[in-house]
Amino acid sequence: MAIPSTIFRAYDIRGTYPEELNAESAFLIGKGFASYLAKLGIKKPKVVCGRDNRTHSPELQNGFIRGLTESGCKVVNLNESPSPYLYFACTSGKFDAGCNITASHNPKEYNGFKLMTKDAHAVFGAELKKIHGIIAANDFVLGTGSAENADVTDKYLKTLTKLFKAKRKLKVVVDTANGVTSALYPKAIAALGHTVIGLFTKSDGTFPSHEPDPIVEKNLADLKQKVAETGADVGLAFDGDGDRVSLVTERGVFINADHTLMLLAKDALSRHPGRTVVFTVSNSQSLFDLIHQWGGKPLMCKVGHSYVEHAMTEHKAIAGGEQSGHYFLPEGYYAYDDALVTAGRLLKILGDSKKSASGLFKEFPQTFAEAELRPNCPDLVKFGIIEKASSFFQGQFPCNTMDGVRIDFGNGGWAGIRASNTSPKLSITMEAQSPEELERIKGIVLGHLKTYPEIQWQ
């Protein structure tokens, strides 16, 4: 079976079921990953494996584990597992490698593989391409391995409850979007001493309530309503595999990822002045000035949790995040993205203060941003379009081409255009200091992009 190279994306493997991912392709990916580990010099790798609750995830996990064991790996199966729970098991259990089978926030017809080596360091970029090369060349190792089941829930909860006990107990609405976090995350937040009101907490991998993407504000309509109905202090929404989170205030106002990262960065730098805070080319320009103001060092990187994680480790950063709702808080923990850790820290900040959730965000500068636009664009042409658009805008404005193109319109106004790393789409973000300036930027950017017939606007 030939596996398309297009599903080996920037920081994970992701495609549609059953056309691109099925039991046979999962088996080959398992063999390819085991052979990749062998080429790194790891003998008889110990690999921890989990999956989300999509209806096809068990089939893919069985095929993947079979590929690992037929290549000599010792596999520990966590079964249904939020991605951060899998990362915790990989790191705390001293595994050589790990994999969570998930498509995160993508619609129900998608699935994927998040691969990692020791200490949950993501396998991404060129290293993922090496695995595809091994599969394409049929260059597999052979061996006899084993598989067993395990559960680290008690250890995980014990670690988190030690970190995030707040002075004030809160009423929290928790929307798990019927994802794999449905049982564990509300239980963990309750274990911190807070009163939890669950929303869409019945596990269902068809995601009947809404798409499991908490950054898309329309997906938070029910959460906003429930917060208002119950008089809750705050609302939290998680994505399908539990590595991303969004916050809604007691007034039902959605707090975007930029402002959430501002709060987390200010809090971390209050205890660790001078440390680095990592964010991406899709984040607000205001982060530069604020992090400097709070005594930190701002560092921009490419979009993608793997890129942020790599930068966090390289620069020993104290906090990090990206526009999609991934946050990295290694203080007393590990340097990977764990939405439950983020939730615990946010609730501790709120519970230790005398302010409301709305009050915590009042001091941050108000900017005007367009909600991320994600028009459809085929994988085979999207990078070419980004290259053309980048050349066009570089001829007129100062541009950063670290990841796609970030166009500087001056006076704090900017726009970012890049290819999605997880689906056949583009990602377009825009920010300005006034609604009028935002509309001007929007007209310039979309006016050009709409000249490309391959882009399908929804």
ABEGO torsion letter per residue (X at the ends): XBBBAAABBAABBBBBOAAABBAAAAAAAAAAAAAAAAAAGBBGBBBBBBBBABAAAAAAAAAAAAAAAAAGBBBBBAEBBBAAAAAAAAAAAGBABBBBBBAEABBAABBBBBBBBBGGBBBBEAAAAAAAAAAAAGBBBBEBBBBBBBBAAAAAAAAAAAAABBABBBBBBBBAGGBAAAAAAAAAAAAAGBBBBBBGABBBAAGAABBBBAABAAAAAAAAAAAAAAGBABBBBBBAAGABBBBBBAAGBBBBAAAAAAAAAAAAAAABBGBBBBBBAABBAAAAAAAAAAGBBBBBBBBEAAAAAAAAAAAGBABBBBAAGBBBBABGBBABBBAAAAAAAAAAAAAABABBAAAAAAABBBBBBBBBBBBBBBAAAAAAAAAAAAAAAAAABBBBAABEBBBBAEGGBBBBBBBBAABBBBBBBBBBABAAAAAAAAAAAAAAAAABAABBBX
